[in-house]
Amino acid sequence: MRYLDLLRVLSLPIFGAACYAATFGTAIPVRGTVSDLALDESRGRLYLANFSAGWIDIMNTGNLSFGSPLILPEPPGAIALVPE
């Protein structure tokens, strides 16, 4: 019985540390359902396909602000960037 108690006490730090996920960045709230995103590092823009709103949100990565969205005739399911 003592062996099991010792095993439980020693395993707490190991399993407790595994419960926490690594986090990075800043969470920015977006209205709607984002189905896809594309990062354009050269222009400093993040494009978010907002499926429920029917447009593509454009976020400035420098100051984390949203510009005017690209309104589409149908809801966007995905985004692809083509290099110029």
N, C-alpha and C positions, 0 to 999 in steps of 0.2 A: 504494500500500500504506500509506503514512503517513497518507493522508486517512482510510482506514477505521479505523486504530488510534486516531486522534484522535476520530473519531466515536464509537467504542465507549467511550472514556474519558469523553467528555462526556455520553453518554447513560446512564451508570451511575447518577448521582444521580437522574435523572428517573424511570427505570424502577424503581429501588430504592425510591423513596418511594411509588410506586403500589402496591407489594406489601403495605403495611401498612394495615389497616382501622382506622377510628375505633372506639374502645371507650368505653363509659360505663357507670356503675352498678357494681353488685357482683353477681357470680355466686353464686347460692344453689343448692346441690344439692337436687334433688327426686327421691324414689324413684318409679319408674314412668315412664310415657309421658304427657307433657303434650300434649293435643291442642288446647287453646284456653285463653285467659286473658281476664279482664275486670278492669279497675281501677275501684274505687269510691273516688274521691278524697275524697268528703265523709265517709266512715266510716274512711278510711285502711286499706282492705282490698284485697288482690289475690286474686281467685278463679282457681284453676287447675284445669281439667278434667283429671283424671288418668285416662286411658282404661284403662290396664292394671290399675289398682287398683280401678276401679269407684266412685270417689268424687270429690268436689270438695274440694281443699285450700284452706284459707283462711289467707292470710298477712297478718300485721300489718305494714304498711309503715313504721311508726314504729321498731320494734326488730327487724324482719326475722325474726320468730318465727312458727311455725305453730301454729294453734289446732286444735280438734277438726274433723275433716273431715265433710262432708255425705255420708253413705253413700247410694248410689242402688241401685235394683233392677237397672239395666242400665248398662253403661259410658257415660259422657258423651262425646259427640262435639263439643259446642260449648256456649258459655255466652252468655247475653244478660242484660243488666241493664235493668230497667224503672224509669224515674224515678218517684218517689212524688209 
